[in-house]
Amino acid sequence: KKQLTHYRRHREYLVNAFGYQQQTLRQEVGPLRLFYLNDHDEPQSLTRNWIEQQLAHWGTALPGNFHRAYLRTELLASGCPTQVVDAFMGHANRGESPFDHYSSFEYRQFRDSIAGYLDGLLKAIGLMSLPSRVSS
């Protein structure tokens, strides 16, 4: 949760520093999607293909979504409820519809639950929340 706050500040700083209009950026890469600047300083949405190319370039030929499988496995192993993990990762099993307008799944209620499991996982692997150097 803390790292996403840092990312939001970093993104806002970049948007302002490069003079992008929030509306234009939202149309091009989405409201909070990760992006990078191409060789022409234009924002480009991070895609699985781009991530795979970067990983291969740096000598780590992993699938671009390896982190999702790792995260799901670790969250489930730590006892996080399956329906919470699946809902936050964009999955739905037969009969589940967490994204439906009339769904009874309450994101706000389970956000704090999954945040606790994520904090524990990040601590266990030694990652810490860091603010951006450019927006601090």
N, CA, C and O atoms as CSV, one atom per row, in Angstrom:
chain,resi,resn,atom,element,x,y,z
A,1,LYS,N,N,0.835,-1.185,0.000
A,1,LYS,CA,C,0.000,0.000,0.000
A,1,LYS,C,C,0.886,1.258,0.000
A,1,LYS,O,O,0.631,2.217,-0.728
A,2,LYS,N,N,1.919,1.224,0.825
A,2,LYS,CA,C,2.827,2.366,0.915
A,2,LYS,C,C,3.580,2.562,-0.408
A,2,LYS,O,O,3.767,3.694,-0.855
A,3,GLN,N,N,4.010,1.457,-1.032
A,3,GLN,CA,C,4.746,1.567,-2.289
A,3,GLN,C,C,3.867,2.126,-3.397
A,3,GLN,O,O,4.345,2.885,-4.240
A,4,LEU,N,N,2.584,1.760,-3.408
A,4,LEU,CA,C,1.685,2.318,-4.417
A,4,LEU,C,C,1.512,3.825,-4.229
A,4,LEU,O,O,1.378,4.561,-5.206
A,5,THR,N,N,1.515,4.278,-2.994
A,5,THR,CA,C,1.462,5.716,-2.726
A,5,THR,C,C,2.720,6.394,-3.270
A,5,THR,O,O,2.643,7.462,-3.879
A,6,HIS,N,N,3.875,5.772,-3.048
A,6,HIS,CA,C,5.128,6.312,-3.598
A,6,HIS,C,C,5.065,6.346,-5.124
A,6,HIS,O,O,5.485,7.323,-5.745
A,7,TYR,N,N,4.536,5.268,-5.728
A,7,TYR,CA,C,4.453,5.225,-7.188
A,7,TYR,C,C,3.522,6.322,-7.707
A,7,TYR,O,O,3.830,6.977,-8.703
A,8,ARG,N,N,2.399,6.522,-7.042
A,8,ARG,CA,C,1.454,7.555,-7.481
A,8,ARG,C,C,2.137,8.922,-7.474
A,8,ARG,O,O,1.976,9.697,-8.417
A,9,ARG,N,N,2.891,9.222,-6.428
A,9,ARG,CA,C,3.606,10.507,-6.356
A,9,ARG,C,C,4.659,10.613,-7.454
A,9,ARG,O,O,4.813,11.664,-8.075
A,10,HIS,N,N,5.379,9.524,-7.690
A,10,HIS,CA,C,6.404,9.491,-8.734
A,10,HIS,C,C,5.766,9.740,-10.104
A,10,HIS,O,O,6.269,10.532,-10.902
A,11,ARG,N,N,4.672,9.063,-10.357
A,11,ARG,CA,C,3.979,9.210,-11.639
A,11,ARG,C,C,3.481,10.641,-11.816
A,11,ARG,O,O,3.640,11.222,-12.889
A,12,GLU,N,N,2.882,11.213,-10.776
A,12,GLU,CA,C,2.393,12.586,-10.867
A,12,GLU,C,C,3.540,13.554,-11.150
A,12,GLU,O,O,3.390,14.502,-11.922
A,13,TYR,N,N,4.687,13.303,-10.516
A,13,TYR,CA,C,5.850,14.152,-10.755
A,13,TYR,C,C,6.273,14.068,-12.229
A,13,TYR,O,O,6.502,15.094,-12.869
A,14,LEU,N,N,6.375,12.851,-12.760
A,14,LEU,CA,C,6.786,12.681,-14.159
A,14,LEU,C,C,5.792,13.331,-15.110
A,14,LEU,O,O,6.184,13.997,-16.068
A,15,VAL,N,N,4.523,13.139,-14.846
A,15,VAL,CA,C,3.493,13.728,-15.702
A,15,VAL,C,C,3.661,15.246,-15.733
A,15,VAL,O,O,3.614,15.859,-16.799
A,16,ASN,N,N,3.854,15.845,-14.565
A,16,ASN,CA,C,4.022,17.300,-14.503
A,16,ASN,C,C,5.350,17.745,-15.100
A,16,ASN,O,O,5.402,18.753,-15.804
A,17,ALA,N,N,6.421,17.009,-14.831
A,17,ALA,CA,C,7.752,17.392,-15.314
A,17,ALA,C,C,7.834,17.358,-16.840
A,17,ALA,O,O,8.499,18.198,-17.446
A,18,PHE,N,N,7.159,16.390,-17.458
A,18,PHE,CA,C,7.208,16.272,-18.911
A,18,PHE,C,C,6.053,17.003,-19.590
A,18,PHE,O,O,5.957,17.017,-20.817
A,19,GLY,N,N,5.180,17.608,-18.792
A,19,GLY,CA,C,4.099,18.408,-19.360
A,19,GLY,C,C,2.967,17.609,-19.967
A,19,GLY,O,O,2.233,18.127,-20.808
A,20,TYR,N,N,2.806,16.360,-19.563
A,20,TYR,CA,C,1.703,15.565,-20.095
A,20,TYR,C,C,0.403,15.966,-19.420
A,20,TYR,O,O,0.382,16.299,-18.235
A,21,GLN,N,N,-0.649,15.932,-20.162
A,21,GLN,CA,C,-1.965,16.169,-19.591
A,21,GLN,C,C,-2.460,14.862,-18.992
A,21,GLN,O,O,-2.357,13.811,-19.625
A,22,GLN,N,N,-2.999,14.916,-17.767
A,22,GLN,CA,C,-3.490,13.704,-17.100
A,22,GLN,C,C,-4.478,12.963,-17.990
A,22,GLN,O,O,-4.423,11.737,-18.084
A,23,GLN,N,N,-5.383,13.690,-18.646
A,23,GLN,CA,C,-6.400,13.046,-19.478
A,23,GLN,C,C,-5.757,12.288,-20.634
A,23,GLN,O,O,-6.150,11.160,-20.933
A,24,THR,N,N,-4.770,12.901,-21.283
A,24,THR,CA,C,-4.078,12.245,-22.395
A,24,THR,C,C,-3.364,10.999,-21.916
A,24,THR,O,O,-3.432,9.955,-22.564
A,25,LEU,N,N,-2.673,11.097,-20.779
A,25,LEU,CA,C,-1.952,9.951,-20.241
A,25,LEU,C,C,-2.921,8.828,-19.875
A,25,LEU,O,O,-2.639,7.658,-20.134
A,26,ARG,N,N,-4.052,9.175,-19.279
A,26,ARG,CA,C,-5.043,8.155,-18.922
A,26,ARG,C,C,-5.529,7.414,-20.160
A,26,ARG,O,O,-5.723,6.199,-20.119
A,27,GLN,N,N,-5.728,8.134,-21.257
A,27,GLN,CA,C,-6.186,7.499,-22.486
A,27,GLN,C,C,-5.105,6.599,-23.068
A,27,GLN,O,O,-5.408,5.544,-23.624
A,28,GLU,N,N,-3.843,7.010,-22.942
A,28,GLU,CA,C,-2.751,6.262,-23.546
A,28,GLU,C,C,-2.323,5.056,-22.718
A,28,GLU,O,O,-2.076,3.986,-23.274
A,29,VAL,N,N,-2.231,5.209,-21.389
A,29,VAL,CA,C,-1.701,4.111,-20.581
A,29,VAL,C,C,-2.586,3.696,-19.414
A,29,VAL,O,O,-2.278,2.711,-18.744
A,30,GLY,N,N,-3.666,4.406,-19.150
A,30,GLY,CA,C,-4.566,4.022,-18.071
A,30,GLY,C,C,-4.370,4.868,-16.835
A,30,GLY,O,O,-3.355,5.552,-16.709
A,31,PRO,N,N,-5.343,4.833,-15.901
A,31,PRO,CA,C,-5.326,5.740,-14.757
A,31,PRO,C,C,-4.168,5.533,-13.779
A,31,PRO,O,O,-3.665,6.516,-13.236
A,32,LEU,N,N,-3.734,4.323,-13.537
A,32,LEU,CA,C,-2.612,4.104,-12.611
A,32,LEU,C,C,-1.664,3.045,-13.158
A,32,LEU,O,O,-0.860,2.495,-12.406
A,33,ARG,N,N,-1.742,2.754,-14.431
A,33,ARG,CA,C,-0.866,1.741,-15.006
A,33,ARG,C,C,0.572,2.209,-15.004
A,33,ARG,O,O,0.860,3.402,-15.100
A,34,LEU,N,N,1.453,1.257,-14.894
A,34,LEU,CA,C,2.877,1.558,-14.985
A,34,LEU,C,C,3.207,1.921,-16.418
A,34,LEU,O,O,2.636,1.366,-17.357
A,35,PHE,N,N,4.124,2.848,-16.581
A,35,PHE,CA,C,4.538,3.222,-17.926
A,35,PHE,C,C,6.030,3.544,-17.930
A,35,PHE,O,O,6.642,3.750,-16.882
A,36,TYR,N,N,6.587,3.581,-19.109
A,36,TYR,CA,C,7.969,3.992,-19.295
A,36,TYR,C,C,7.976,5.033,-20.402
A,36,TYR,O,O,7.005,5.166,-21.147
A,37,LEU,N,N,9.066,5.764,-20.506
A,37,LEU,CA,C,9.195,6.748,-21.567
A,37,LEU,C,C,10.053,6.154,-22.676
A,37,LEU,O,O,11.160,5.678,-22.424
A,38,ASN,N,N,9.545,6.182,-23.897
A,38,ASN,CA,C,10.302,5.624,-25.017
A,38,ASN,C,C,11.423,6.580,-25.426
A,38,ASN,O,O,11.661,7.586,-24.758
A,39,ASP,N,N,12.098,6.265,-26.510
A,39,ASP,CA,C,13.242,7.077,-26.952
A,39,ASP,C,C,12.858,8.512,-27.311
A,39,ASP,O,O,13.726,9.380,-27.398
A,40,HIS,N,N,11.576,8.766,-27.517
A,40,HIS,CA,C,11.091,10.109,-27.859
A,40,HIS,C,C,10.406,10.773,-26.665
A,40,HIS,O,O,9.661,11.740,-26.826
A,41,ASP,N,N,10.668,10.240,-25.453
A,41,ASP,CA,C,10.061,10.747,-24.212
A,41,ASP,C,C,8.540,10.719,-24.243
A,41,ASP,O,O,7.882,11.574,-23.651
A,42,GLU,N,N,7.993,9.737,-24.933
A,42,GLU,CA,C,6.542,9.548,-24.967
A,42,GLU,C,C,6.185,8.414,-24.017
A,42,GLU,O,O,6.876,7.396,-23.989
A,43,PRO,N,N,5.105,8.575,-23.229
A,43,PRO,CA,C,4.732,7.505,-22.293
A,43,PRO,C,C,4.185,6.285,-23.032
A,43,PRO,O,O,3.342,6.398,-23.922
A,44,GLN,N,N,4.682,5.136,-22.643
A,44,GLN,CA,C,4.214,3.879,-23.218
A,44,GLN,C,C,3.819,2.952,-22.070
A,44,GLN,O,O,4.521,2.863,-21.063
A,45,SER,N,N,2.711,2.277,-22.231
A,45,SER,CA,C,2.250,1.355,-21.202
A,45,SER,C,C,3.191,0.154,-21.126
A,45,SER,O,O,3.612,-0.375,-22.155
A,46,LEU,N,N,3.520,-0.273,-19.908
A,46,LEU,CA,C,4.326,-1.476,-19.750
A,46,LEU,C,C,3.494,-2.676,-20.149
A,46,LEU,O,O,2.382,-2.863,-19.655
A,47,THR,N,N,4.023,-3.477,-21.032
A,47,THR,CA,C,3.321,-4.683,-21.470
A,47,THR,C,C,4.156,-5.904,-21.105
A,47,THR,O,O,5.347,-5.798,-20.813
A,48,ARG,N,N,3.518,-7.043,-21.128
A,48,ARG,CA,C,4.229,-8.290,-20.849
A,48,ARG,C,C,5.376,-8.473,-21.841
A,48,ARG,O,O,6.474,-8.872,-21.454
A,49,ASN,N,N,5.130,-8.189,-23.093
A,49,ASN,CA,C,6.153,-8.341,-24.128
A,49,ASN,C,C,7.352,-7.434,-23.847
A,49,ASN,O,O,8.495,-7.877,-23.960
A,50,TRP,N,N,7.109,-6.175,-23.483
A,50,TRP,CA,C,8.198,-5.248,-23.189
A,50,TRP,C,C,9.004,-5.740,-21.996
A,50,TRP,O,O,10.234,-5.696,-22.018
A,51,ILE,N,N,8.322,-6.208,-20.955
A,51,ILE,CA,C,9.013,-6.719,-19.770
A,51,ILE,C,C,9.869,-7.924,-20.136
A,51,ILE,O,O,11.010,-8.023,-19.685
A,52,GLU,N,N,9.340,-8.847,-20.949
A,52,GLU,CA,C,10.111,-10.024,-21.373
A,52,GLU,C,C,11.352,-9.608,-22.156
A,52,GLU,O,O,12.421,-10.193,-21.980
A,53,GLN,N,N,11.218,-8.603,-23.018
A,53,GLN,CA,C,12.373,-8.120,-23.785
A,53,GLN,C,C,13.436,-7.540,-22.857
A,53,GLN,O,O,14.628,-7.780,-23.047
A,54,GLN,N,N,13.005,-6.780,-21.857
A,54,GLN,CA,C,13.953,-6.187,-20.916
A,54,GLN,C,C,14.639,-7.262,-20.075
A,54,GLN,O,O,15.850,-7.203,-19.859
A,55,LEU,N,N,13.875,-8.234,-19.604
A,55,LEU,CA,C,14.465,-9.317,-18.815
A,55,LEU,C,C,15.485,-10.097,-19.640
A,55,LEU,O,O,16.566,-10.420,-19.147
A,56,ALA,N,N,15.147,-10.398,-20.887
A,56,ALA,CA,C,16.074,-11.126,-21.767
A,56,ALA,C,C,17.330,-10.295,-22.027
A,56,ALA,O,O,18.442,-10.824,-22.035
A,57,HIS,N,N,17.144,-8.992,-22.238
A,57,HIS,CA,C,18.275,-8.097,-22.477
A,57,HIS,C,C,19.256,-8.120,-21.307
A,57,HIS,O,O,20.468,-8.040,-21.507
A,58,TRP,N,N,18.735,-8.229,-20.096
A,58,TRP,CA,C,19.577,-8.227,-18.902
A,58,TRP,C,C,19.946,-9.629,-18.443
A,58,TRP,O,O,20.452,-9.806,-17.334
A,59,GLY,N,N,19.694,-10.638,-19.296
A,59,GLY,CA,C,20.160,-11.990,-19.020
A,59,GLY,C,C,19.256,-12.844,-18.147
A,59,GLY,O,O,19.694,-13.865,-17.617
A,60,THR,N,N,18.021,-12.447,-17.992
A,60,THR,CA,C,17.078,-13.225,-17.190
A,60,THR,C,C,15.845,-13.495,-18.033
A,60,THR,O,O,14.867,-12.751,-17.964
A,61,ALA,N,N,15.884,-14.543,-18.817
A,61,ALA,CA,C,14.781,-14.864,-19.732
A,61,ALA,C,C,13.637,-15.531,-18.975
A,61,ALA,O,O,13.492,-16.754,-18.990
A,62,LEU,N,N,12.833,-14.710,-18.317
A,62,LEU,CA,C,11.665,-15.197,-17.588
A,62,LEU,C,C,10.403,-14.727,-18.293
A,62,LEU,O,O,10.428,-13.728,-19.012
A,63,PRO,N,N,9.289,-15.446,-18.090
A,63,PRO,CA,C,8.023,-14.944,-18.631
A,63,PRO,C,C,7.700,-13.592,-18.009
A,63,PRO,O,O,8.031,-13.346,-16.849
A,64,GLY,N,N,7.066,-12.730,-18.759
A,64,GLY,CA,C,6.763,-11.383,-18.293
A,64,GLY,C,C,5.772,-11.329,-17.147
A,64,GLY,O,O,5.576,-10.274,-16.544
A,65,ASN,N,N,5.148,-12.452,-16.841
A,65,ASN,CA,C,4.196,-12.455,-15.725
A,65,ASN,C,C,4.623,-13.419,-14.614
A,65,ASN,O,O,3.792,-13.868,-13.826
A,66,PHE,N,N,5.906,-13.733,-14.555
A,66,PHE,CA,C,6.381,-14.674,-13.538
A,66,PHE,C,C,6.060,-14.179,-12.131
A,66,PHE,O,O,5.808,-14.979,-11.231
A,67,HIS,N,N,6.071,-12.874,-11.944
A,67,HIS,CA,C,5.804,-12.302,-10.630
A,67,HIS,C,C,4.382,-12.598,-10.149
A,67,HIS,O,O,4.147,-12.730,-8.948
A,68,ARG,N,N,3.441,-12.701,-11.081
A,68,ARG,CA,C,2.054,-12.991,-10.685
A,68,ARG,C,C,1.940,-14.402,-10.121
A,68,ARG,O,O,1.276,-14.614,-9.106
A,69,ALA,N,N,2.579,-15.358,-10.766
A,69,ALA,CA,C,2.535,-16.740,-10.272
A,69,ALA,C,C,3.230,-16.836,-8.916
A,69,ALA,O,O,2.742,-17.510,-8.008
A,70,TYR,N,N,4.362,-16.165,-8.785
A,70,TYR,CA,C,5.086,-16.172,-7.518
A,70,TYR,C,C,4.235,-15.566,-6.408
A,70,TYR,O,O,4.106,-16.134,-5.324
A,71,LEU,N,N,3.659,-14.407,-6.697
A,71,LEU,CA,C,2.850,-13.705,-5.702
A,71,LEU,C,C,1.647,-14.543,-5.280
A,71,LEU,O,O,1.356,-14.657,-4.089
A,72,ARG,N,N,0.956,-15.122,-6.237
A,72,ARG,CA,C,-0.217,-15.939,-5.915
A,72,ARG,C,C,0.180,-17.132,-5.055
A,72,ARG,O,O,-0.475,-17.426,-4.055
A,73,THR,N,N,1.242,-17.813,-5.439
A,73,THR,CA,C,1.708,-18.973,-4.679
A,73,THR,C,C,2.062,-18.588,-3.247
A,73,THR,O,O,1.660,-19.269,-2.304
A,74,GLU,N,N,2.803,-17.511,-3.081
A,74,GLU,CA,C,3.228,-17.089,-1.744
A,74,GLU,C,C,2.061,-16.608,-0.887
A,74,GLU,O,O,2.012,-16.893,0.309
A,75,LEU,N,N,1.128,-15.884,-1.487
A,75,LEU,CA,C,-0.030,-15.418,-0.726
A,75,LEU,C,C,-0.877,-16.596,-0.232
A,75,LEU,O,O,-1.307,-16.627,0.921
A,76,LEU,N,N,-1.104,-17.554,-1.120
A,76,LEU,CA,C,-1.891,-18.726,-0.724
A,76,LEU,C,C,-1.160,-19.539,0.336
A,76,LEU,O,O,-1.783,-20.026,1.279
A,77,ALA,N,N,0.149,-19.691,0.193
A,77,ALA,CA,C,0.941,-20.456,1.169
A,77,ALA,C,C,0.927,-19.784,2.543
A,77,ALA,O,O,1.050,-20.455,3.568
A,78,SER,N,N,0.776,-18.451,2.560
A,78,SER,CA,C,0.763,-17.743,3.835
A,78,SER,C,C,-0.620,-17.728,4.478
A,78,SER,O,O,-0.788,-17.206,5.581
A,79,GLY,N,N,-1.613,-18.300,3.791
A,79,GLY,CA,C,-2.953,-18.400,4.362
A,79,GLY,C,C,-3.941,-17.368,3.890
A,79,GLY,O,O,-5.066,-17.331,4.389
A,80,CYS,N,N,-3.567,-16.526,2.947
A,80,CYS,CA,C,-4.505,-15.539,2.418
A,80,CYS,C,C,-5.633,-16.287,1.704
A,80,CYS,O,O,-5.358,-17.180,0.903
A,81,PRO,N,N,-6.893,-15.942,1.977
A,81,PRO,CA,C,-8.019,-16.657,1.353
A,81,PRO,C,C,-7.969,-16.616,-0.174
A,81,PRO,O,O,-7.680,-15.581,-0.774
A,82,THR,N,N,-8.254,-17.754,-0.781
A,82,THR,CA,C,-8.183,-17.885,-2.242
A,82,THR,C,C,-9.035,-16.847,-2.948
A,82,THR,O,O,-8.586,-16.240,-3.920
A,83,GLN,N,N,-10.262,-16.632,-2.476
A,83,GLN,CA,C,-11.141,-15.686,-3.169
A,83,GLN,C,C,-10.596,-14.259,-3.112
A,83,GLN,O,O,-10.840,-13.466,-4.022
A,84,VAL,N,N,-9.864,-13.928,-2.055
A,84,VAL,CA,C,-9.266,-12.596,-1.944
A,84,VAL,C,C,-8.107,-12.471,-2.941
A,84,VAL,O,O,-8.010,-11.486,-3.674
A,85,VAL,N,N,-7.241,-13.472,-2.958
A,85,VAL,CA,C,-6.110,-13.464,-3.901
A,85,VAL,C,C,-6.630,-13.379,-5.328
A,85,VAL,O,O,-6.175,-12.541,-6.107
A,86,ASP,N,N,-7.571,-14.234,-5.670
A,86,ASP,CA,C,-8.081,-14.263,-7.044
A,86,ASP,C,C,-8.753,-12.951,-7.436
A,86,ASP,O,O,-8.562,-12.460,-8.549
A,87,ALA,N,N,-9.529,-12.390,-6.532
A,87,ALA,CA,C,-10.225,-11.144,-6.862
A,87,ALA,C,C,-9.238,-10.014,-7.117
A,87,ALA,O,O,-9.403,-9.254,-8.071
A,88,PHE,N,N,-8.218,-9.896,-6.279
A,88,PHE,CA,C,-7.261,-8.805,-6.451
A,88,PHE,C,C,-6.308,-9.037,-7.615
A,88,PHE,O,O,-5.693,-8.092,-8.109
A,89,MET,N,N,-6.179,-10.284,-8.059
A,89,MET,CA,C,-5.316,-10.561,-9.202
A,89,MET,C,C,-6.106,-10.600,-10.512
A,89,MET,O,O,-5.544,-10.854,-11.577
A,90,GLY,N,N,-7.394,-10.349,-10.423
A,90,GLY,CA,C,-8.207,-10.305,-11.639
A,90,GLY,C,C,-8.688,-11.653,-12.097
A,90,GLY,O,O,-9.015,-11.824,-13.271
A,91,HIS,N,N,-8.741,-12.621,-11.201
A,91,HIS,CA,C,-9.215,-13.962,-11.542
A,91,HIS,C,C,-10.618,-14.160,-10.984
A,91,HIS,O,O,-11.004,-13.514,-10.010
A,92,ALA,N,N,-11.363,-15.039,-11.593
A,92,ALA,CA,C,-12.663,-15.429,-11.053
A,92,ALA,C,C,-12.920,-16.883,-11.432
A,92,ALA,O,O,-12.798,-17.264,-12.596
A,93,ASN,N,N,-13.270,-17.676,-10.453
A,93,ASN,CA,C,-13.596,-19.075,-10.696
A,93,ASN,C,C,-15.062,-19.204,-11.083
A,93,ASN,O,O,-15.832,-18.254,-10.942
A,94,ARG,N,N,-15.443,-20.363,-11.564
A,94,ARG,CA,C,-16.824,-20.599,-11.954
A,94,ARG,C,C,-17.753,-20.247,-10.786
A,94,ARG,O,O,-17.553,-20.696,-9.658
A,95,GLY,N,N,-18.748,-19.452,-11.077
A,95,GLY,CA,C,-19.711,-19.055,-10.064
A,95,GLY,C,C,-19.319,-17.812,-9.283
A,95,GLY,O,O,-20.126,-17.283,-8.518
A,96,GLU,N,N,-18.089,-17.338,-9.464
A,96,GLU,CA,C,-17.650,-16.119,-8.786
A,96,GLU,C,C,-17.713,-14.955,-9.771
A,96,GLU,O,O,-17.444,-15.117,-10.961
A,97,SER,N,N,-18.058,-13.826,-9.275
A,97,SER,CA,C,-18.091,-12.640,-10.115
A,97,SER,C,C,-17.753,-11.414,-9.277
A,97,SER,O,O,-18.605,-10.552,-9.061
A,98,PRO,N,N,-16.491,-11.333,-8.798
A,98,PRO,CA,C,-16.131,-10.230,-7.905
A,98,PRO,C,C,-16.173,-8.857,-8.572
A,98,PRO,O,O,-16.171,-7.836,-7.884
A,99,PHE,N,N,-16.209,-8.822,-9.894
A,99,PHE,CA,C,-16.178,-7.545,-10.604
A,99,PHE,C,C,-17.558,-7.067,-11.009
A,99,PHE,O,O,-17.713,-5.950,-11.503
A,100,ASP,N,N,-18.561,-7.904,-10.802
A,100,ASP,CA,C,-19.922,-7.565,-11.181
A,100,ASP,C,C,-20.445,-6.421,-10.319
A,100,ASP,O,O,-20.100,-6.307,-9.143
A,101,HIS,N,N,-21.264,-5.596,-10.904
A,101,HIS,CA,C,-21.828,-4.437,-10.201
A,101,HIS,C,C,-22.564,-4.844,-8.931
A,101,HIS,O,O,-22.546,-4.106,-7.946
A,102,TYR,N,N,-23.208,-5.998,-8.939
A,102,TYR,CA,C,-23.991,-6.445,-7.788
A,102,TYR,C,C,-23.262,-7.503,-6.961
A,102,TYR,O,O,-23.893,-8.213,-6.178
A,103,SER,N,N,-21.973,-7.614,-7.120
A,103,SER,CA,C,-21.194,-8.587,-6.364
A,103,SER,C,C,-21.210,-8.249,-4.877
A,103,SER,O,O,-21.251,-7.083,-4.484
A,104,SER,N,N,-21.176,-9.286,-4.077
A,104,SER,CA,C,-21.129,-9.063,-2.625
A,104,SER,C,C,-19.689,-8.989,-2.117
A,104,SER,O,O,-19.469,-8.768,-0.926
A,105,PHE,N,N,-18.710,-9.170,-2.999
A,105,PHE,CA,C,-17.308,-9.071,-2.604
A,105,PHE,C,C,-16.993,-7.608,-2.332
A,105,PHE,O,O,-17.160,-6.768,-3.216
A,106,GLU,N,N,-16.553,-7.298,-1.158
A,106,GLU,CA,C,-16.294,-5.922,-0.745
A,106,GLU,C,C,-14.786,-5.659,-0.777
A,106,GLU,O,O,-14.054,-6.068,0.125
A,107,TYR,N,N,-14.336,-4.974,-1.825
A,107,TYR,CA,C,-12.908,-4.718,-1.977
A,107,TYR,C,C,-12.328,-3.988,-0.777
A,107,TYR,O,O,-11.254,-4.348,-0.294
A,108,ARG,N,N,-13.018,-2.973,-0.292
A,108,ARG,CA,C,-12.477,-2.201,0.836
A,108,ARG,C,C,-12.239,-3.089,2.048
A,108,ARG,O,O,-11.234,-2.947,2.745
A,109,GLN,N,N,-13.166,-4.003,2.294
A,109,GLN,CA,C,-13.043,-4.884,3.453
A,109,GLN,C,C,-11.823,-5.790,3.333
A,109,GLN,O,O,-11.098,-5.994,4.306
A,110,PHE,N,N,-11.600,-6.329,2.144
A,110,PHE,CA,C,-10.515,-7.282,1.961
A,110,PHE,C,C,-9.190,-6.635,1.586
A,110,PHE,O,O,-8.153,-7.297,1.611
A,111,ARG,N,N,-9.209,-5.340,1.234
A,111,ARG,CA,C,-7.968,-4.635,0.898
A,111,ARG,C,C,-6.994,-4.654,2.074
A,111,ARG,O,O,-5.806,-4.922,1.899
A,112,ASP,N,N,-7.500,-4.371,3.263
A,112,ASP,CA,C,-6.633,-4.390,4.441
A,112,ASP,C,C,-6.140,-5.790,4.737
A,112,ASP,O,O,-5.016,-5.974,5.204
A,113,SER,N,N,-6.982,-6.782,4.466
A,113,SER,CA,C,-6.590,-8.179,4.691
A,113,SER,C,C,-5.414,-8.559,3.795
A,113,SER,O,O,-4.407,-9.083,4.271
A,114,ILE,N,N,-5.546,-8.294,2.512
A,114,ILE,CA,C,-4.475,-8.684,1.589
A,114,ILE,C,C,-3.235,-7.823,1.822
A,114,ILE,O,O,-2.113,-8.288,1.626
A,115,ALA,N,N,-3.431,-6.569,2.240
A,115,ALA,CA,C,-2.283,-5.696,2.516
A,115,ALA,C,C,-1.413,-6.285,3.617
A,115,ALA,O,O,-0.187,-6.209,3.545
A,116,GLY,N,N,-2.035,-6.870,4.633
A,116,GLY,CA,C,-1.266,-7.496,5.715
A,116,GLY,C,C,-0.438,-8.664,5.223
A,116,GLY,O,O,0.720,-8.818,5.612
A,117,TYR,N,N,-1.030,-9.496,4.363
A,117,TYR,CA,C,-0.282,-10.622,3.799
A,117,TYR,C,C,0.845,-10.138,2.896
A,117,TYR,O,O,1.941,-10.697,2.910
A,118,LEU,N,N,0.572,-9.093,2.107
A,118,LEU,CA,C,1.612,-8.541,1.231
A,118,LEU,C,C,2.758,-7.944,2.039
A,118,LEU,O,O,3.927,-8.142,1.708
A,119,ASP,N,N,2.421,-7.217,3.093
A,119,ASP,CA,C,3.470,-6.648,3.945
A,119,ASP,C,C,4.351,-7.745,4.532
A,119,ASP,O,O,5.574,-7.610,4.571
A,120,GLY,N,N,3.728,-8.828,4.987
A,120,GLY,CA,C,4.491,-9.951,5.534
A,120,GLY,C,C,5.399,-10.577,4.495
A,120,GLY,O,O,6.548,-10.905,4.788
A,121,LEU,N,N,4.890,-10.745,3.278
A,121,LEU,CA,C,5.687,-11.327,2.197
A,121,LEU,C,C,6.856,-10.417,1.841
A,121,LEU,O,O,7.985,-10.887,1.695
A,122,LEU,N,N,6.599,-9.135,1.701
A,122,LEU,CA,C,7.673,-8.194,1.361
A,122,LEU,C,C,8.753,-8.179,2.430
A,122,LEU,O,O,9.943,-8.131,2.120
A,123,LYS,N,N,8.336,-8.219,3.675
A,123,LYS,CA,C,9.300,-8.243,4.771
A,123,LYS,C,C,10.123,-9.531,4.745
A,123,LYS,O,O,11.334,-9.507,4.966
A,124,ALA,N,N,9.457,-10.652,4.473
A,124,ALA,CA,C,10.133,-11.952,4.459
A,124,ALA,C,C,11.200,-12.036,3.368
A,124,ALA,O,O,12.225,-12.691,3.558
A,125,ILE,N,N,10.972,-11.379,2.227
A,125,ILE,CA,C,11.958,-11.454,1.143
A,125,ILE,C,C,12.893,-10.245,1.131
A,125,ILE,O,O,13.745,-10.120,0.252
A,126,GLY,N,N,12.727,-9.362,2.110
A,126,GLY,CA,C,13.664,-8.256,2.272
A,126,GLY,C,C,13.400,-7.033,1.424
A,126,GLY,O,O,14.297,-6.208,1.246
A,127,LEU,N,N,12.200,-6.888,0.896
A,127,LEU,CA,C,11.873,-5.687,0.125
A,127,LEU,C,C,11.279,-4.639,1.042
A,127,LEU,O,O,10.529,-4.952,1.966
A,128,MET,N,N,11.623,-3.392,0.773
A,128,MET,CA,C,11.042,-2.313,1.562
A,128,MET,C,C,10.526,-1.232,0.632
A,128,MET,O,O,10.993,-1.069,-0.496
A,129,SER,N,N,9.563,-0.512,1.132
A,129,SER,CA,C,8.947,0.565,0.376
A,129,SER,C,C,9.917,1.742,0.266
A,129,SER,O,O,10.450,2.210,1.272
A,130,LEU,N,N,10.140,2.210,-0.949
A,130,LEU,CA,C,11.064,3.320,-1.160
A,130,LEU,C,C,10.394,4.425,-1.948
A,130,LEU,O,O,9.747,4.158,-2.961
A,131,PRO,N,N,10.539,5.657,-1.502
A,131,PRO,CA,C,10.004,6.771,-2.309
A,131,PRO,C,C,10.898,7.016,-3.521
A,131,PRO,O,O,12.068,6.635,-3.540
A,132,SER,N,N,10.329,7.650,-4.512
A,132,SER,CA,C,11.074,8.004,-5.706
A,132,SER,C,C,12.124,9.064,-5.390
A,132,SER,O,O,11.892,9.945,-4.562
A,133,ARG,N,N,13.247,8.981,-6.031
A,133,ARG,CA,C,14.286,9.996,-5.845
A,133,ARG,C,C,13.903,11.307,-6.496
A,133,ARG,O,O,14.313,12.373,-6.036
A,134,VAL,N,N,13.115,11.242,-7.572
A,134,VAL,CA,C,12.792,12.474,-8.296
A,134,VAL,C,C,11.594,13.198,-7.721
A,134,VAL,O,O,11.465,14.406,-7.920
A,135,SER,N,N,10.709,12.506,-7.010
A,135,SER,CA,C,9.495,13.165,-6.539
A,135,SER,C,C,9.523,13.436,-5.040
A,135,SER,O,O,8.539,13.928,-4.488
A,136,SER,N,N,10.610,13.130,-4.384
A,136,SER,CA,C,10.668,13.340,-2.937
A,136,SER,C,C,11.192,14.705,-2.584
A,136,SER,O,O,11.303,15.039,-1.405
